[in-house]
Structures are given as structure tokens and as C-alpha cells.
């Protein structure tokens, strides 16, 4: 076997290995299960907070109902925790901030929120 043939064979073998490692994107693998809750410990309030991930649709609906960015954040936060918006908007600001910070460390929630900024 010539050197060229050998390198070609090795390249083909490497390409096959890479293809096996990298799976094709399948959106069904990343759908949100509305019943699946995650937990995060929030040391600032010494509590474990249960929350669920939201779909893009759920976040967009919450933003559409809001008159400003703060209300949008509160509405999304309420949906994530499974509590009424009327209760979420009465939480202390430091508690909301601490919980959001810990959720963000696990999910990048605040990064997602920045892409949904309102233009109202």
C-alpha cells in the first residue's frame, strides 16, 4: 500500500469516527417536559427552589402580556416556579434576584431573557 493510499484510508477512518461522535440534531431530544422540575439551592435565602424550564412559546407569551421588562421577568419567573403572577410580583427584589441568579447559573436563563427584551 502506498503512502497516499494509507493516508487516504486513515483520513476516511477518522471521518467515520467523527461522524459517529457527532449526532444529527433532533429537536425532539430537546423538547420541554412541563412536568419535569429541576432544583437549585439558593444560599442567600437558605432554600431549595424547584423550577421548570419553559418553552420558547411560553416565554414569548409572558413577554407579550407584559408592559415592561420587569413585568416580563416576573411573569416568566412565576411560570418557571409554578406560582401565580400575582404572588411573584409581590416577592422581595433581593429574593427574586437571588433565585434568578442561581437559576441562571444552571440554565442561562438571564441570557435567554436578554434576547427577549421588550421594545415597549
C-alpha positions as CSV (number, residue, x, y, z in Angstrom):
1,X,0.0,0.0,0.0
2,X,1.4,3.4,-1.0
3,X,1.8,6.2,1.5
4,X,-1.0,8.2,-0.3
5,X,-3.4,5.2,-0.1
6,X,-2.5,4.7,3.6
7,X,-3.2,8.4,4.5
8,X,-6.4,8.3,2.5
9,X,-7.6,5.2,4.4
10,X,-6.6,6.9,7.7
11,X,-8.5,10.1,6.8
12,X,-11.6,8.1,5.9
13,X,-11.4,6.2,9.1
14,X,-11.0,9.4,11.1
15,X,-14.0,11.0,9.3
16,X,-16.2,8.0,10.1
17,X,-15.2,8.2,13.8
18,X,-16.1,11.9,13.8
19,X,-19.5,11.2,12.2
20,X,-20.2,8.6,14.9
21,X,-19.3,11.1,17.7
22,X,-21.4,13.9,16.3
23,X,-25.1,13.1,16.3
24,X,-27.5,14.8,13.9
25,X,-29.6,17.5,15.7
26,X,-33.0,16.1,16.6
27,X,-35.4,18.8,18.1
28,X,-37.4,16.0,19.8
29,X,-34.5,15.4,22.2
30,X,-34.8,19.0,23.5
31,X,-38.5,19.4,24.0
32,X,-39.6,20.7,27.4
33,X,-41.4,18.3,29.7
34,X,-43.9,20.6,31.6
35,X,-44.0,18.1,34.5
36,X,-40.2,17.8,34.9
37,X,-38.9,20.2,37.7
38,X,-35.3,20.9,38.5
39,X,-33.9,22.1,41.8
40,X,-31.4,24.8,42.7
41,X,-30.1,25.7,46.1
42,X,-30.2,29.4,46.8
43,X,-27.8,30.1,49.7
44,X,-28.9,33.7,50.1
45,X,-32.3,32.5,51.4
46,X,-31.1,29.0,52.5
47,X,-33.8,27.3,50.4
48,X,-34.1,24.8,47.6
49,X,-36.2,26.2,44.8
50,X,-38.0,24.0,42.3
51,X,-38.5,25.3,38.8
52,X,-39.2,24.1,35.4
53,X,-37.8,25.0,32.0
54,X,-40.1,26.9,29.7
55,X,-40.7,26.6,26.0
56,X,-39.9,29.5,23.7
57,X,-43.6,29.8,23.2
58,X,-44.3,30.1,27.0
59,X,-41.6,32.8,27.3
60,X,-42.9,34.7,24.3
61,X,-46.5,34.6,25.7
62,X,-45.3,36.0,29.0
63,X,-43.4,38.8,27.3
64,X,-46.4,39.7,25.1
65,X,-48.6,40.2,28.2
66,X,-46.0,42.4,29.9
67,X,-45.9,46.2,29.8
68,X,-42.1,46.3,30.5
69,X,-39.1,44.1,31.0
70,X,-39.5,43.8,34.8
71,X,-43.0,42.5,34.4
72,X,-41.9,40.1,31.7
73,X,-39.2,38.8,34.0
74,X,-41.7,38.4,36.8
75,X,-44.2,36.6,34.6
76,X,-41.6,34.2,33.3
77,X,-40.3,33.6,36.8
78,X,-43.9,32.8,38.0
79,X,-44.3,30.3,35.2
80,X,-41.0,28.7,36.0
81,X,-41.9,28.3,39.7
82,X,-45.5,27.3,39.0
83,X,-46.9,30.2,41.1
84,X,-49.4,32.8,40.2
85,X,-48.0,36.1,38.7
86,X,-49.9,38.0,41.4
87,X,-47.7,36.3,44.0
88,X,-44.5,36.5,42.0
89,X,-44.8,40.3,41.7
90,X,-45.1,40.7,45.4
91,X,-41.8,38.9,46.2
92,X,-38.9,41.0,47.6
93,X,-36.5,42.2,45.0
94,X,-33.5,40.6,46.7
95,X,-35.2,37.2,46.8
96,X,-36.2,37.4,43.1
97,X,-32.7,38.4,42.2
98,X,-31.0,35.6,44.3
99,X,-33.3,32.9,42.8
100,X,-32.8,34.2,39.2
101,X,-29.1,34.3,39.7
102,X,-28.9,30.6,40.8
103,X,-31.3,29.5,38.1
104,X,-29.2,31.4,35.6
105,X,-26.1,29.5,36.7
106,X,-27.8,26.3,35.8
107,X,-29.8,27.2,32.7
108,X,-28.5,30.5,31.3
109,X,-32.0,32.0,31.9
110,X,-30.8,35.6,32.0
111,X,-29.0,35.2,28.7
112,X,-32.3,34.0,27.2
113,X,-34.2,36.9,28.7
114,X,-31.8,39.4,27.2
115,X,-32.8,38.1,23.7
116,X,-36.5,38.6,24.6
117,X,-36.1,42.3,25.6
118,X,-39.2,44.3,25.1
119,X,-39.3,47.4,22.8
120,X,-42.3,48.9,24.6
